[in-house]
Amino acid sequence: MSLSRKRKKELRKLQSQASNLWESQQVLVGEAAHVAREASRQLGHLGREQVRPRIQAGYETYAAPYVAKGKDVVNHTIVPAAGAVVGSAMSVWDAANDTRSRLASGRGLDLSAFRKPAPAPVKKGIGAGGVIAIILGVAAALGVLYAAWQTLRADDELWVADDPLRAPDA
């Protein structure tokens, strides 16, 4: 296909304009990337210098007393109650196993326990209820520590400007 000189000249001119536009857009994109990097850096400084101390102070003022109170409740109320419940359940289980073994061996039911009180057995160490109570206490403490860590860790990537199109006030 042959083009007239006029058309060739117009196409060269258009190609030149497109090339100039492309170069100017590349410069503009480079400048925009520079501004974005600088804004990200400044936002990180702002988070470390302004936001994190305020969050820490707010945590110390508002949340820390409740976390301490929650630990106290767990350690002095829930863990002992859970230990008592588990210990009682284990006692019932042991009594049922003892009765089952007596019936299986043909000795029948032992009614002597109902006639006179049996001497209390001497404990030799921590029982199953104590072990379960300790496990529950450690799990609760780990849960509180994990929640505190999640609250206080720094996630600089999560900070997003409210209005990204508006120029910052300087």
SULGIWO-V270777 format. One record per residue. SS is DSSP state (alpha for helix, beta for strand, coil for the rest). Layout:
ss={SS:SS}
//
This chain:
ss={coil:coil:coil:coil:alpha:alpha:alpha:alpha:alpha:alpha:alpha:alpha:alpha:alpha:alpha:alpha:alpha:alpha:alpha:alpha:alpha:alpha:alpha:alpha:alpha:alpha:alpha:alpha:alpha:alpha:alpha:alpha:alpha:alpha:alpha:alpha:alpha:alpha:alpha:alpha:alpha:alpha:alpha:alpha:alpha:alpha:alpha:alpha:alpha:alpha:alpha:alpha:alpha:alpha:alpha:alpha:alpha:alpha:alpha:alpha:alpha:alpha:alpha:alpha:alpha:alpha:alpha:alpha:alpha:alpha:alpha:alpha:alpha:alpha:alpha:alpha:alpha:alpha:alpha:alpha:alpha:alpha:alpha:alpha:alpha:alpha:alpha:alpha:alpha:alpha:alpha:alpha:alpha:alpha:alpha:alpha:alpha:alpha:alpha:alpha:alpha:alpha:alpha:alpha:alpha:coil:coil:coil:coil:coil:coil:alpha:alpha:alpha:alpha:coil:coil:coil:coil:coil:coil:coil:coil:coil:coil:coil:coil:alpha:alpha:alpha:alpha:alpha:alpha:alpha:alpha:alpha:alpha:alpha:alpha:alpha:alpha:alpha:alpha:alpha:alpha:alpha:alpha:alpha:alpha:alpha:alpha:alpha:coil:coil:coil:alpha:alpha:alpha:coil:coil:coil:coil:coil:coil:coil:coil:coil:coil:coil:coil}
//
